[in-house]
């Protein structure tokens, strides 16, 4: 199971604006820093995309929600490009 951690000092939203192309309006992206425990000694910084108006996730441990995965045209499993969700990681007792 993939562990994602949000630290107390990362409970904030960063915004950036992507310029519009071909006459399309600019797009604002809302992100929050988090850390994914992949392989290796230290977690890797990642960006969680948030919806406009969505509050930042609180500090804690999370995992990727099952609704964030799709099966691609070749039958392989992959993460959605947009609309990824995380859920609190429940500790095993």
N, C-alpha and C positions, 0 to 999 in steps of 0.2 A: 504494500500500500504506500502510495506517495504521501509523504508528510510535507506540509507547507506551514511555515511559521510566520506570524506577524508579530513584530516586537512593538512594545508600547510607543516608542518614538516614531513608528511608521503608521500610526493611526491618524492619517491625514491624506488628503486628496491632492494630487498634482494634476494640473490641467495643461494641455498643449493644443495648439490649433494647427491643423493641417490646411494649407492653402487649397482652394478649389481649383479643379482643372477642367478645361473644356467648357467653361461657363457655369460649372457647378459651384454652389456656395462653399465656403470654408467649413471644415468639420472640427468640432472640439472633442478631444479625447480626455476622459477622466480616468486616472490611474492611481493605484496604491502599491507601494513597495511591499514585497513579501520575499521569503526565502524558501527555496525548494531543496529538500534533502535528496539529491540524486545519487551520485557516487563520489567517492573521495572523502577527504577529511572535513571539509567545510561545506555549508549550504551555499547555494547559488542564488544571487539576487535575481528576482523576476518581477514583472509588472502584472498586476491584476487589473483588468479593465472593469470600470464601474459604469453604470448607467447615469445619465444626467439626473441629479437630485438624490441619487442613492448615497446613504451615509457610508463612511469607510467601515471596513470590518474591524471589530475590536481585536485587541491583542490576544493571541492564543495559537493553538495548533489546529490545523485544518487538513482536509484531503479534498481531492477533486470529486465533485458530485457526478453521479453516473449520467446525468442529462447532458454533460459536457462532451460526451463522446459520440462519434458517428461512425458508421461503416461506409468507407469510400467506394468508388466505382469498381475497384479491384478486389473488394471483399476484405480490405484491411481496416483495422481499427485506428482511428486518429482523433485528436482533439479538435473540436470546432474552432474555427478561426475567431468567431465572435460569439458572445453569449456564454462564455465559460462561467461555471459557478463553482463555489467551494462550500464545504459544509464542515462544521466542527468535528474534530477527530475525537472519537470516543476511546478512552483508555480501556484496555482490557484488564479485567481484575483477576 
